[in-house]
Amino acid sequence: MDFGKRLVLMIAVTIILPMQAAHAYLDPASASLAMQALIGTVAAYLLTGKHYLRKMKSLILRKKDDSASQSDNTD
């Protein structure tokens, strides 16, 4: 089942099922834990992306340096 069909199914089930109030209490400690998890996840994604961007940049710069040094060696 592809993503589009799953999304349509989930929306249909959500609309069809009756909604009821949860009457739940979210204490400050739980909210703080959820906020820390969200911030940590975002930070991990950002740092991972930064790492891979640096890796790609170093590969590109190294290739340019290698080609420049090869042209210098032919003289």
N, C-alpha and C positions, 0 to 999 in steps of 0.2 A: 504494500500500500504506500503510495508516494505521499509526500508532505502535504500537498494540496488537499487530497482526499481525507487525510487524517485531520487537518485543520477544519474542514467543513464538518466532519463527523463530530469533532469536539464542540464546535459552536452549536450544532444542532442539538446535541445532548444537553448542553448548558441551557439552551432556550427552552427545551421541552420539560426538563426537570423543574419542579417548583422550588423557589428560593425561600429559605426560612432564616430567621435571625439566629445567629450563633450564640448570643448572650455570653460571650467570652470576655475575659479580662486579660489584657496584655500589660504585665507589670514592667516597671522601668528596667529591671535587670534583663528581661527577655528582649526588650527593644534595644538595649545597649548591645547585647550579644549579636542580634541580627544586624545592627548597624556595623559592628566590627567585622563581621563576616563579609558584608557587602564591600566595605572599604578595603579589606584585605584581598578580596577577589579582584577588585578593580586595580589595585596596586600590583598584584601579581601579573595580570594581563599587560599592564603598561610596561613593567620591567622586562617581561619576556619579549614584548615587541621591540623594546629599545635594544635588547641584546641581539636579536636577529637582524635589526637594521644595521647595527654596528658591524656584524659579521658580513653582511652583504656589501657594505661600504668598503670594508677592508679587502674583500675579494676583488671588487672592482678596481680599487686603487692599486692593489698588488699587480693586477693584470696590466694596468697602464705602466707601472714602474718596470715590470718585466719586459714589455715591448720597447720601452725607452732604453733600457740597459742593453738589450740585444742590438738595437740600432747603433748604440755607442760602441759596442764591441766589434762591429763589422768595419769600422774605420781603421 
